Amino acid sequence: MKIHNKIIYIFAVVGISLAFFLLGWFLHQPAIIPTSTVSLKIEKSETVKLRTGWPELKILTNTYFSSRNFIFLDNETNDIVSTLSVENPARGWPSYRIVKGHTRDWLVVTRMGNWGTGMQYDYDEWYILGYSGTIKMVLSYQSGGNVQDYALNKNRYWRTDILNESYVDDLAMDIKLTEKDCDKEDKNCSESSQTTHYAWDESNEKFVLKKAQ
């Protein structure tokens, strides 16, 4: 009888431990946004068309520690189609915006790529719904930043502009990089710029570099 009770006790302890483990794992999955409205604040949802020929998707997003997490739902059935988690290596959370095209939209996430004393580099990452049914990055570039050049006593800044963002061609992208050099008081600045042309590679589902001018 004692052995029987010990066996029951062991199974009970193992069962409770497993339950707590699964609960902790469940609560820390990026896709499970609705589990806690206290620590995980759900931002308003919006609909996007991240693949030509597919129905619209509903995006739910939240921030958790240094990550921004997304759930993509079928807008008609509310079934989960895919998920995405993008992390910042340091302070703050990645931001995002939706860029509208002719036959599809793009999810553009801006995250911090490098940082340090007197410097910060930001990157834009463009995502669509890929052939496989999962969210896929199709373009990445340095979108902005600043650095203090102590050796030359200068401050350098740069930013990017999508020249055709208001009327994005699904098959092309023109990105203008503007650099500004200033003295340490941010005066006597000079600017230079370069435009890079990307073309859509349908077979690989991504933008590829064509030329810079």
Secondary structure, DSSP 4 states (H G I P E B T S, - for coil): -HHHHHHHHHHHHHHHHHHHHHHHHHHT-TT-GGG-TTTSPPPPPEEE--STTSPPEEEEEEEETTEEEEEEEETTT--EEEEEEEE-SSSS--EEEEEE-SS-EEEEEEEEEEEETTEEEEEEEEEEE-TTSSEEEEEEEEEEEEEEETTTTEEEEEEEEETTGGG--TTEEEEEEEEEEEETTS-S-EEEEEEEEEEEETTTTEEEEEEE-
